[in-house]
Amino acid sequence: MLTTLQALSLAPGTPRERHAQPARGSTVPPVASVQQAAVAGASARVSQADRYARRWEQLLRLEYREAANELRLRRAKWPRSRLEASGSAVFDATASPDTDLFGEKVVRVGKPGETRLSDLFSRGDILVLRPADRSAPWGGAGEGFPPRECCVVDSGKDWITLGVGQSWPNGLWEARRRPDSFRVALERAAPQAPLKAQQAALHRAAKGEAGLAAALLAAEEAAVPEAAAEPPPRLCDSSAAGSSVTPPRPVDSSAADPSRVDAAVRAALQQAVDVAGAAFAPNESQQEAVAWALGRRLSLIRGPPGTGKTRTAALLVLAALRLPSPHAAAGGGEAGGEASSPSPPPRARVLAVTHSNSAADVLLAALLRLGVPAVRAGRPAAVSPAVRRRTAVALAQQHPEVVALRARARNASLPAHERSAAASELRGVGEAVSQLILRTAPVVVSSCISADQLAEEGA
């Protein structure tokens, strides 16, 4: 049985250098030769990454084409009743404006007599909203509007709410006074956003710009050297290498003291356990899994359902925030005192990425229960109402400048042009504050697509 994998990506450091002296009688290679060897090694790594990216992009395109063709065949050959029973489409429905969710318009689509919509559609599903009459001209009164992709916000037995973007479909707002007059249909889609996000990530990997974890994965496709999969060299002489740990960000091996580093990581883990308190009391296996993961740049923790993987992931994030800086772990400064402090300030930023929006919501809830000040990336419409308040967009709405501009935009006593100017400024300021929150939050939780957007925006 496959289980959910929650990948925790810590800010990568620079590769660790080996400091070795030439053997007696050996010849030290010229600087130029060393530089040429370094360039050749870098070119080989880029070549490996390029092969890795091309192979996976080919598989992704094949997967997308198969999914899109399957949907087309269904629509062409299946009767309406079968399409509706399978959740592939909804016909003869009506739409009406529902609400505005942090700037995104939410439409309510209903079909009287239906009883299974909540069983067929879930939050985050991508559907295409189109006019019930495909031949209706766009821009016409009532039903003519371009089809658009939308995101399921919630569903009941005979209704669905959909996030449709920053504007209402053409004619919908005007039709609100004529109940059941705006007729629509919904169809399953093969959304292109995930494909484009994965392609963009592979292109960065091909250029060697996707971080250390991607580089390791790409190298593994070309028989990665054994040393890359082993614990850091300083642990090799330890009799307890299986349980020893090192910080996720490397330090200068000439200055690092393995026992001090191990003690600092164990102290961070103990602090995390103390902070978690009654919210999560990890067993020995879970604590060792966290310690093991903190000591490696790329790790995998797996287990059957119900073994506490989500809570262990949350504990891992909490412990990572309490790790001392690499310099402190190596013995510089006052690290010893800070490592034992009950509530040291965060020293790292963590990006916690999950495979779906629902998984991201579950992890975020676990982090909040442990007191971690995590922020959710992504559109609020795709986020569970239980944690929607922690989206960057929702938090930005509480900023004083945003509050003041929103009040000015809604002030009916002001001239129309002043309200319009305030509304326009509100959109820009809200977006800027949201981006600032994502760039400075100690922990950001996102789906894979949102993580790609963060990378594109430099957050």
C-alpha positions as CSV (number, residue, x, y, z in Angstrom):
1,M,0.0,0.0,0.0
2,L,1.3,3.4,-0.9
3,T,1.4,6.0,1.9
4,T,1.5,9.7,1.9
5,L,5.0,11.2,1.7
6,Q,5.5,14.6,3.2
7,A,8.8,16.2,1.9
8,L,10.4,18.8,4.1
9,S,12.9,21.0,2.2
10,L,15.4,22.8,4.4
11,A,17.4,25.7,3.0
12,P,20.4,24.1,1.3
13,G,23.9,25.0,2.2
14,T,27.1,24.8,0.3
15,P,28.7,21.4,-0.3
16,R,31.0,20.3,2.3
17,E,34.7,20.3,1.4
18,R,37.3,17.7,2.3
19,H,40.5,19.1,3.7
20,A,43.3,16.6,2.9
21,Q,47.0,17.0,2.8
22,P,49.0,15.5,-0.1
23,A,50.9,12.4,0.7
24,R,54.7,12.6,1.2
25,G,56.4,12.5,-2.2
26,S,53.3,13.2,-4.1
27,T,53.0,16.0,-6.6
28,V,50.4,18.7,-6.0
29,P,48.5,19.3,-9.3
30,P,48.6,22.8,-10.8
31,V,45.8,25.2,-10.0
32,A,44.7,25.2,-13.6
33,S,44.4,21.4,-13.6
34,V,42.3,21.6,-10.5
35,Q,40.0,24.2,-12.0
36,Q,39.7,22.2,-15.2
37,A,38.7,19.2,-13.2
38,A,36.1,21.2,-11.3
39,V,34.6,22.5,-14.5
40,A,34.5,19.0,-15.9
41,G,32.8,17.7,-12.8
42,A,30.2,20.6,-12.9
43,S,29.5,19.8,-16.6
44,A,29.0,16.1,-15.8
45,R,26.5,17.0,-13.1
46,V,24.6,19.3,-15.4
47,S,24.6,16.6,-18.1
48,Q,23.2,14.1,-15.6
49,A,20.5,16.6,-14.5
50,D,19.6,17.3,-18.1
51,R,19.1,13.6,-18.8
52,Y,17.0,13.3,-15.7
53,A,14.8,16.3,-16.6
54,R,14.3,15.1,-20.2
55,R,13.3,11.6,-19.2
56,W,10.8,12.8,-16.6
57,E,9.3,15.5,-18.8
58,Q,8.7,12.9,-21.4
59,L,6.8,10.7,-18.9
60,L,4.8,13.7,-17.6
61,R,3.7,14.7,-21.1
62,L,2.7,11.1,-21.8
63,E,0.7,11.0,-18.5
64,Y,-1.1,14.2,-19.3
65,R,-2.0,13.2,-22.9
66,E,-3.4,9.9,-21.6
67,A,-5.5,11.7,-19.0
68,A,-6.8,14.3,-21.5
69,N,-7.6,11.7,-24.1
70,E,-9.5,9.6,-21.6
71,L,-11.7,12.6,-20.7
72,R,-12.3,13.4,-24.4
73,L,-13.3,9.8,-25.1
74,R,-15.7,9.8,-22.1
75,R,-17.4,13.0,-23.3
76,A,-17.6,11.6,-26.9
77,K,-18.9,8.1,-26.1
78,W,-20.6,8.1,-22.7
79,P,-24.3,9.1,-22.3
80,R,-25.0,12.1,-20.0
81,S,-26.3,9.8,-17.3
82,R,-23.0,7.9,-17.1
83,L,-20.9,11.1,-17.2
84,E,-22.9,12.5,-14.3
85,A,-22.9,9.3,-12.3
86,S,-19.1,9.1,-12.6
87,G,-18.5,12.7,-11.6
88,S,-17.1,13.5,-15.1
89,A,-19.7,16.2,-15.7
90,V,-22.8,18.0,-14.3
91,F,-25.5,19.1,-16.8
92,D,-28.6,21.3,-16.5
93,A,-27.3,23.2,-13.5
94,T,-27.8,26.9,-12.5
95,A,-25.2,29.3,-11.1
96,S,-25.4,32.4,-8.9
97,P,-22.9,34.7,-7.1
98,D,-22.1,33.3,-3.7
99,T,-19.3,35.4,-2.0
100,D,-16.0,37.1,-2.4
101,L,-13.2,35.1,-0.7
102,F,-10.2,37.3,-0.2
103,G,-10.5,38.8,-3.7
104,E,-11.6,35.6,-5.4
105,K,-15.2,35.4,-6.7
106,V,-17.0,32.3,-5.5
107,V,-19.9,30.9,-7.6
108,R,-22.6,28.6,-6.3
109,V,-23.7,25.9,-8.8
110,G,-26.9,24.0,-7.9
111,K,-28.8,21.1,-9.5
112,P,-32.2,20.5,-7.9
113,G,-32.9,16.8,-7.3
114,E,-29.3,15.8,-7.2
115,T,-28.1,14.0,-4.1
116,R,-24.5,12.9,-4.6
117,L,-22.5,16.0,-5.5
118,S,-20.6,15.9,-2.2
119,D,-19.6,12.3,-2.9
120,L,-18.3,13.1,-6.4
121,F,-16.4,16.4,-5.9
122,S,-13.9,17.5,-3.2
123,R,-12.2,20.7,-2.3
124,G,-9.4,21.5,-4.7
125,D,-10.9,19.6,-7.7
126,I,-10.4,21.4,-11.0
127,L,-13.5,21.7,-13.2
128,V,-14.4,23.7,-16.3
129,L,-17.4,26.0,-15.9
130,R,-19.2,26.6,-19.2
131,P,-22.5,27.8,-20.5
132,A,-25.2,25.0,-20.7
133,D,-25.6,25.9,-24.3
134,R,-22.3,25.5,-26.1
135,S,-23.5,27.6,-29.0
136,A,-24.4,30.6,-26.9
137,P,-22.3,33.6,-28.2
138,W,-19.8,35.0,-25.7
139,G,-20.8,38.3,-24.3
140,G,-24.5,37.8,-24.9
141,A,-27.1,38.4,-22.2
142,G,-27.6,35.6,-19.7
143,E,-25.5,32.6,-20.7
144,G,-22.7,33.6,-23.0
145,F,-19.3,33.5,-21.4
146,P,-15.9,31.9,-22.1
147,P,-15.4,28.6,-20.4
148,R,-13.0,28.9,-17.5
149,E,-11.2,26.6,-15.1
150,C,-12.3,26.8,-11.5
151,C,-11.5,25.2,-8.2
152,V,-14.0,23.4,-5.9
153,V,-14.3,25.2,-2.6
154,D,-17.1,23.1,-1.0
155,S,-19.9,20.8,-1.9
156,G,-23.2,19.5,-0.6
157,K,-25.7,17.0,-1.9
158,D,-27.1,19.2,-4.6
159,W,-24.7,22.2,-4.8
160,I,-21.0,23.1,-5.4
161,T,-19.2,26.3,-4.7
162,L,-16.4,27.2,-7.0
163,G,-13.6,29.7,-7.0
164,V,-13.6,31.3,-10.4
165,G,-11.0,34.0,-10.2
166,Q,-11.1,37.7,-9.7
167,S,-14.1,38.4,-11.9
168,W,-17.6,37.0,-12.3
169,P,-18.4,35.1,-15.5
170,N,-20.0,37.5,-18.0
171,G,-23.7,38.1,-17.2
172,L,-23.7,36.2,-13.8
173,W,-23.9,39.3,-11.6
174,E,-26.7,40.8,-13.7
175,A,-28.7,37.5,-13.6
176,R,-28.6,37.3,-9.8
177,R,-32.1,38.9,-9.6
178,R,-33.6,36.2,-11.8
179,P,-33.2,33.0,-9.8
180,D,-32.2,29.9,-11.8
181,S,-31.8,31.9,-15.0
182,F,-28.1,31.5,-15.4
183,R,-27.7,27.9,-16.7
184,V,-24.3,26.2,-16.8
185,A,-22.6,22.9,-17.0
186,L,-19.4,21.6,-15.3
187,E,-16.8,19.2,-16.8
188,R,-13.8,17.4,-15.3
189,A,-10.6,18.9,-16.7
190,A,-7.0,17.7,-17.2
191,P,-5.6,20.9,-15.7
192,Q,-2.4,22.2,-17.2
193,A,-1.1,24.1,-14.1
194,P,0.4,20.9,-12.5
195,L,2.0,19.9,-15.8
196,K,3.5,23.4,-16.3
197,A,4.7,23.6,-12.7
198,Q,6.5,20.2,-13.0
199,Q,8.0,21.2,-16.3
200,A,9.3,24.4,-14.8
201,A,10.8,22.5,-11.9
202,L,12.5,20.0,-14.3
203,H,13.9,22.9,-16.3
204,R,15.5,24.4,-13.2
205,A,16.9,20.9,-12.3
206,A,18.4,20.6,-15.8
207,K,20.2,23.9,-15.3
208,G,21.4,22.9,-11.8
209,E,19.2,25.6,-10.2
210,A,16.7,23.4,-8.3
211,G,18.7,22.9,-5.0
212,L,20.6,20.0,-3.5
213,A,17.8,17.5,-3.1
214,A,17.0,17.7,-6.9
215,A,20.7,17.4,-7.7
216,L,21.0,14.2,-5.6
217,L,17.9,12.7,-7.2
218,A,19.2,13.6,-10.7
219,A,22.6,12.1,-9.9
220,E,21.0,8.9,-8.6
221,E,19.6,8.3,-12.0
222,A,23.2,8.0,-13.2
223,A,24.5,5.7,-10.5
224,V,25.3,8.2,-7.8
225,P,28.6,7.6,-6.0
226,E,28.2,5.6,-2.8
227,A,29.6,8.5,-0.7
228,A,26.7,10.7,-1.7
229,A,24.2,8.2,-0.1
230,E,26.3,7.7,3.0
231,P,26.2,9.7,6.3
232,P,28.6,12.7,6.4
233,P,32.3,11.6,6.6
234,R,32.7,12.9,10.2
235,L,30.2,10.2,11.4
236,C,32.0,7.3,9.8
237,D,34.4,6.8,12.7
238,S,31.6,6.8,15.2
239,S,30.6,3.4,16.7
240,A,27.0,4.7,16.8
241,A,26.8,5.9,13.2
242,G,23.3,4.6,12.9
243,S,21.9,6.9,15.5
244,S,24.2,9.9,15.3
245,V,23.0,13.0,13.6
246,T,24.4,16.1,12.0
247,P,22.7,19.4,11.2
248,P,21.0,19.8,7.8
249,R,23.2,22.6,6.8
250,P,26.9,21.7,6.6
251,V,29.7,23.3,8.5
252,D,33.4,23.6,7.9
253,S,34.8,20.1,8.7
254,S,38.0,21.6,10.1
255,A,36.0,23.4,12.8
256,A,33.1,21.0,13.5
257,D,33.1,18.9,16.6
258,P,30.9,15.9,15.9
259,S,30.0,15.3,19.5
260,R,29.1,19.0,19.9
261,V,27.0,19.0,16.7
262,D,25.2,15.8,17.8
263,A,24.5,17.3,21.2
264,A,23.1,20.5,19.6
265,V,20.8,18.5,17.4
266,R,19.6,16.3,20.3
267,A,19.0,19.5,22.3
268,A,16.9,21.0,19.5
269,L,14.9,17.8,19.3
270,Q,14.4,17.8,23.1
271,Q,13.2,21.4,23.0
272,A,10.8,20.5,20.3
273,V,9.4,17.6,22.3
274,D,9.1,19.9,25.4
275,V,7.3,22.6,23.4
276,A,4.9,20.0,21.9
277,G,4.0,18.9,25.4
278,A,0.6,17.1,25.5
279,A,-0.1,17.9,21.9
280,F,2.3,15.2,20.8
281,A,4.3,12.8,22.9
282,P,6.5,11.0,20.3
283,N,7.7,7.5,20.9
284,E,11.3,6.4,20.6
285,S,11.0,5.4,17.0
286,Q,9.5,8.7,16.0
287,Q,12.2,10.7,17.9
288,E,14.9,8.7,16.2
289,A,13.3,9.3,12.8
290,V,13.4,13.0,13.4
291,A,17.0,12.9,14.6
292,W,18.0,10.8,11.6
293,A,16.3,13.2,9.1
294,L,17.9,16.2,10.7
295,G,21.3,14.6,10.0
296,R,20.9,14.2,6.3
297,R,20.2,16.4,3.3
298,L,17.8,13.9,1.7
299,S,15.8,11.3,3.8
300,L,12.7,9.3,3.6
301,I,10.4,8.4,6.6
302,R,7.7,6.0,5.8
303,G,5.2,3.9,7.7
304,P,1.7,2.3,7.5
305,P,-1.4,4.4,8.0
306,G,-1.9,5.5,11.6
307,T,1.8,5.5,12.6
308,G,1.9,9.2,13.1
309,K,3.8,10.4,10.0
310,T,2.1,13.7,9.9
311,R,2.7,14.5,13.5
312,T,6.3,13.3,13.2
313,A,6.8,15.6,10.2
314,A,5.4,18.5,12.3
315,L,7.9,17.6,15.1
316,L,10.7,17.6,12.5
317,V,9.8,21.1,11.4
318,L,9.6,22.3,15.0
319,A,13.1,20.8,15.8
320,A,14.6,22.2,12.7
321,L,13.6,25.7,13.8
322,R,15.5,25.2,17.0
323,L,18.8,24.0,15.5
324,P,21.7,26.4,16.1
325,S,23.4,28.1,13.2
326,P,26.1,26.1,11.4
327,H,28.7,28.4,12.9
328,A,27.3,27.8,16.4
329,A,27.2,24.1,15.9
330,A,30.8,24.1,14.9
331,G,31.8,25.7,18.2
332,G,31.7,29.4,17.4
333,G,30.1,32.0,19.5
334,E,27.8,31.3,22.4
335,A,26.1,28.3,20.8
336,G,26.2,26.1,23.9
337,G,24.0,28.4,25.9
338,E,21.6,29.1,23.1
339,A,21.1,25.4,22.3
340,S,19.8,24.8,25.8
341,S,17.6,27.8,25.8
342,P,13.9,26.9,26.3
343,S,12.7,29.0,23.4
344,P,15.5,30.2,21.1
345,P,14.6,32.3,18.1
346,P,14.2,30.6,14.8
347,R,17.5,30.0,13.0
348,A,16.2,28.5,9.7
349,R,13.3,28.7,7.3
350,V,11.4,25.6,6.4
351,L,9.4,24.9,3.3
352,A,7.0,22.0,3.9
353,V,5.6,20.6,0.6
354,T,2.9,18.0,0.2
355,H,1.4,16.3,-2.8
356,S,-2.0,17.8,-2.5
357,N,-4.0,20.7,-1.0
358,S,-5.7,18.4,1.5
359,A,-2.4,17.0,2.7
360,A,-1.0,20.5,3.1
361,D,-4.1,21.5,5.2
362,V,-3.6,18.4,7.5
363,L,0.1,19.2,8.0
364,L,-0.6,22.8,8.7
365,A,-3.2,21.9,11.3
366,A,-0.6,19.6,13.0
367,L,2.0,22.4,13.0
368,L,-0.4,24.9,14.5
369,R,-1.3,22.4,17.3
370,L,2.4,22.4,18.1
371,G,2.5,26.2,18.2
372,V,4.6,26.5,15.0
373,P,3.8,29.9,13.3
374,A,3.3,28.3,9.9
375,V,1.8,30.1,6.9
376,R,-0.1,28.5,4.1
377,A,0.8,29.4,0.5
378,G,-1.8,29.1,-2.3
379,R,-5.3,30.4,-3.1
380,P,-7.6,30.5,-0.1
381,A,-10.4,28.9,-2.1
382,A,-8.4,25.6,-2.2
383,V,-7.7,25.6,1.5
384,S,-9.8,24.0,4.3
385,P,-11.9,26.6,6.2
386,A,-10.3,25.3,9.4
387,V,-6.9,26.7,8.5
388,R,-7.8,29.3,5.9
389,R,-7.0,32.1,8.3
390,R,-3.3,31.1,8.1
391,T,-3.1,31.6,4.3
392,A,-0.8,34.5,3.4
393,V,-3.7,36.2,1.6
394,A,-5.9,36.0,4.7
395,L,-3.1,37.3,7.0
396,A,-2.4,40.2,4.6
397,Q,-6.0,41.4,5.0
398,Q,-5.2,42.1,8.7
399,H,-2.3,44.5,7.9
400,P,-3.2,48.1,9.0
401,E,-2.6,49.6,5.6
402,V,-4.8,47.0,3.9
403,V,-7.5,47.6,6.5
404,A,-7.4,51.3,6.0
405,L,-7.5,51.1,2.2
406,R,-10.4,48.6,2.3
407,A,-12.4,50.9,4.6
408,R,-11.7,53.8,2.2
409,A,-12.8,51.7,-0.8
410,R,-16.1,50.9,0.9
411,N,-16.8,54.4,2.2
412,A,-19.9,55.5,0.4
413,S,-19.5,59.1,1.5
414,L,-16.4,59.4,-0.7
415,P,-16.5,60.4,-4.4
416,A,-16.6,57.4,-6.8
417,H,-13.1,58.2,-8.2
418,E,-11.6,58.1,-4.7
419,R,-13.2,54.8,-3.8
420,S,-12.0,53.4,-7.2
421,A,-8.5,54.6,-6.6
422,A,-8.4,53.1,-3.1
423,A,-9.7,49.8,-4.4
424,S,-7.0,49.7,-7.1
425,E,-4.3,50.5,-4.5
426,L,-5.7,47.9,-2.2
427,R,-5.1,45.1,-4.7
428,G,-1.4,46.1,-5.1
429,V,-0.7,46.6,-1.4
430,G,-2.5,43.4,-0.4
431,E,-0.4,41.4,-2.9
432,A,2.8,43.0,-1.7
433,V,2.0,42.3,2.0
434,S,1.1,38.7,1.1
435,Q,4.5,38.2,-0.7
436,L,6.3,39.8,2.3
437,I,4.6,37.3,4.6
438,L,5.7,34.4,2.5
439,R,9.3,35.7,2.2
440,T,9.7,36.1,6.0
441,A,7.6,33.4,7.6
442,P,9.7,30.8,9.4
443,V,7.6,28.0,8.0
444,V,5.6,27.9,4.8
445,V,3.3,25.0,3.9
446,S,2.3,24.5,0.3
447,S,1.2,22.0,-2.3
448,C,3.7,21.2,-5.1
449,I,2.1,23.7,-7.4
450,S,2.2,26.5,-4.8
451,A,5.8,25.6,-4.1
452,D,6.6,26.1,-7.8
453,Q,4.9,29.5,-7.7
454,L,7.0,30.5,-4.7
455,A,10.1,29.6,-6.6
456,E,9.0,31.6,-9.6
457,E,8.3,34.6,-7.3
458,G,11.5,34.3,-5.3
459,A,9.7,33.7,-2.0
